[in-house]
Amino acid sequence: MLNKTRFKSNTIKKTVILTAIASLFLAGCGSDQSYRKEVEGNDDYLNSPELKPLIVPQGVTIPTETNDFYIYRTNTEGAIGKQVDIRPPTIPISTIPNSSVSYHHDVVTLNVPANSNVWEFIPNSLTKRNIGIVNNDSKSIITASTFVFPNDKDQAIQASFIIQRQKSYGDFENITFGLKTLTRGEEDLSTDPIEIQRYIVRLFNMIMDDAVSESS
């Protein structure tokens, strides 16, 4: 006959274990690491010495050489170690019903129903994010240069943006989001395609997040 006490005890233990595992997963998901630029851990491997030629003592026979196991020497190009940017790629995500969005040639293009009032909402979203506006009319919005992403580990990055409203096609219109300036201190980042995409798309997605909150 089934021991009810033992069954109940095993059930409680399993529940506790599953709850603990779920808590670990939730803690990991809730910790936003997207701002991290450098990999953690030891990078002493970068100082590893080069392979030395094999010295074969006299009288020792070695197997015939084969290209299958040949190690080719290469010259390292680009960033290595902690210089490698490990932040995940960013893609634009629209939260407006019946809309579409794309990123091409350093510009996010939102195709949206003309009656969605997105254009009228954008200044409110920028103001909410403490992003200054230096020009605002029916066709373009130009922001001031601002530290727009306070969660970034590199606090010295400033950006300004140009948002334009293009000609309507039927019941739809295009709104484009582009970069005006992007600097880290005295360094100009406006020619770095990875940084350009990261900051334009992040601004766009922040506005889309605000749009969801507003509609809710």
C-alpha atoms as one frame of an Amber mdcrd trajectory, in Angstrom:
protein
   0.000   0.000   0.000   1.260   3.483  -0.895   2.772   5.358   2.029   0.867
   8.670   2.018   3.335  10.368   4.372   6.315   9.470   2.178   4.442  10.498
  -0.966   3.546  13.877   0.552   7.156  14.435   1.687   8.541  13.638  -1.777
   6.004  15.958  -3.375   7.017  18.842  -1.104  10.727  18.247  -1.835  10.133
  18.273  -5.582   8.079  21.451  -5.308  10.841  23.194  -3.345  13.486  22.132
  -5.870  11.429  23.273  -8.874  10.668  26.583  -7.158  14.373  27.168  -6.511
  15.275  26.399 -10.136  12.540  28.697 -11.432  13.782  31.473  -9.144  17.288
  31.149 -10.583  15.973  31.420 -14.134  13.868  34.454 -13.283  16.771  36.144
 -11.550  18.933  35.609 -14.615  16.263  36.944 -16.968  15.550  39.941 -14.775
  19.210  41.036 -14.704  19.708  43.201 -17.770  23.251  42.619 -18.951  22.753
  44.181 -22.384  24.893  47.179 -21.443  27.978  45.044 -20.716  30.664  45.540
 -23.352  33.471  43.361 -21.984  33.588  39.640 -21.412  34.217  38.555 -17.840
  36.920  36.107 -16.842  40.614  35.535 -17.295  42.204  36.430 -20.635  45.759
  35.272 -19.944  45.419  33.018 -22.993  46.181  36.109 -25.079  49.744  36.000
 -23.708  50.301  32.355 -24.620  53.694  31.802 -26.283  53.862  30.780 -29.926
  54.362  27.155 -30.824  58.000  26.174 -31.180  59.364  23.889 -33.892  59.396
  20.227 -32.937  62.905  19.004 -32.134  63.307  15.296 -32.909  66.227  13.556
 -31.198  68.551  11.496 -33.351  67.483   7.902 -33.748  63.778   8.654 -33.222
  61.444   7.975 -36.125  58.408  10.227 -36.484  55.284   9.665 -38.604  55.134
  11.075 -42.096  53.876  14.667 -42.178  50.276  15.225 -43.248  48.440  18.461
 -43.946  45.414  17.227 -41.984  47.069  18.267 -38.727  49.102  21.251 -39.872
  48.648  24.394 -37.761  48.810  27.494 -39.936  50.149  30.721 -38.520  47.792
  33.674 -38.913  47.953  37.364 -38.190  45.291  38.572 -35.748  43.178  41.432
 -37.058  40.509  43.347 -35.188  39.599  43.422 -31.517  40.627  40.650 -29.115
  40.079  39.878 -25.441  38.255  42.591 -23.497  38.276  44.828 -26.584  35.589
  42.616 -28.147  32.111  44.137 -27.786  29.888  41.345 -26.443  26.641  43.319
 -26.362  23.844  41.544 -28.248  22.734  42.898 -31.630  19.757  45.229 -31.658
  16.766  45.038 -33.978  13.847  47.475 -34.267  10.530  46.162 -32.951   7.308
  48.012 -33.663   4.464  47.875 -31.170   1.972  49.726 -33.405  -0.794  47.527
 -34.861  -0.695  47.014 -38.661   2.771  48.575 -38.907   6.125  47.322 -40.194
   9.686  48.380 -39.456  13.112  47.879 -41.014  16.708  48.966 -40.517  18.727
  49.802 -43.607  21.621  52.165 -44.362  21.805  53.518 -40.792  18.096  54.408
 -40.707  15.090  52.832 -38.988  11.993  53.154 -41.186   8.565  52.731 -39.630
   5.636  52.209 -41.978   2.564  52.957 -39.925  -1.137  53.763 -40.430  -1.533
  57.506 -40.875  -4.317  57.606 -38.282  -2.165  56.025 -35.545  -0.943  59.450
 -34.341   2.607  58.173 -33.841   4.125  61.441 -35.030   2.202  63.452 -32.463
   3.267  61.017 -29.713   7.037  61.117 -30.372   7.753  64.517 -28.701   6.015
  63.346 -25.520   8.154  60.209 -25.456  11.368  62.210 -25.959  10.414  64.637
 -23.191   9.614  61.735 -20.884  13.135  60.408 -21.530  14.703  63.831 -20.827
  15.818  64.127 -24.443  15.814  67.763 -25.514  14.195  68.894 -28.782  15.780
  71.708 -30.805  13.356  71.565 -33.744   9.835  70.197 -34.101   7.476  70.731
 -37.016   5.151  68.640 -39.151   8.006  67.035 -41.111  11.025  66.696 -38.813
  12.105  66.462 -35.194  15.729  67.140 -34.262  16.914  66.293 -30.758  19.648
  67.894 -28.702  22.846  65.978 -27.992  22.117  64.101 -24.789  23.367  61.256
 -22.599  20.302  59.303 -23.635  21.177  55.865 -22.262  22.120  56.117 -18.568
  22.433  52.325 -18.178  25.438  52.234 -20.484  28.679  51.393 -18.735  30.369
  54.009 -20.898  28.718  57.167 -19.587  30.598  59.470 -21.994  28.498  58.645
 -25.081  26.216  61.416 -26.316  23.827  61.243 -29.258  21.437  63.426 -31.199
  18.849  62.231 -33.698  16.833  63.303 -36.708  13.296  61.941 -37.000  11.490
  62.652 -40.261   7.959  62.227 -41.487   7.793  61.251 -45.123   5.038  61.447
 -47.711   1.995  59.329 -47.033   1.115  56.439 -49.327  -2.602  55.798 -49.179
  -3.532  55.218 -45.555   0.100  54.767 -44.451   3.095  57.013 -43.818   6.810
  56.455 -43.263   8.628  57.804 -40.221  12.411  57.516 -40.291  14.826  57.607
 -37.353  18.412  58.597 -38.090  21.521  59.713 -36.250  22.790  63.293 -36.312
  25.788  63.042 -33.961  27.338  60.276 -31.863  30.382  60.980 -29.723  32.365
  59.483 -26.869  34.100  62.453 -25.334  36.113  63.922 -28.191  35.852  60.737
 -30.285  33.428  60.740 -33.222  31.517  57.442 -33.443  29.238  58.456 -36.306
  31.181  56.310 -38.783  31.013  53.116 -36.717  28.152  51.040 -38.228  27.706
  48.863 -35.121  27.411  51.826 -32.750  25.141  53.681 -35.177  22.713  50.768
 -35.340  22.819  50.235 -31.597  21.866  53.782 -30.649  19.320  54.475 -33.381
  17.501  51.205 -32.773  17.580  51.661 -29.014  15.981  55.093 -29.313  13.302
  53.697 -31.626  12.529  50.774 -29.316  12.275  53.091 -26.311   9.683  55.167
 -28.143   7.804  51.987 -29.051   7.872  50.919 -25.381   6.339  54.255 -24.433
   3.719  53.819 -27.156   2.620  50.504 -25.599   2.390  52.098 -22.157   0.366
  54.994 -23.556  -2.089  52.720 -25.340  -2.468  50.582 -22.216
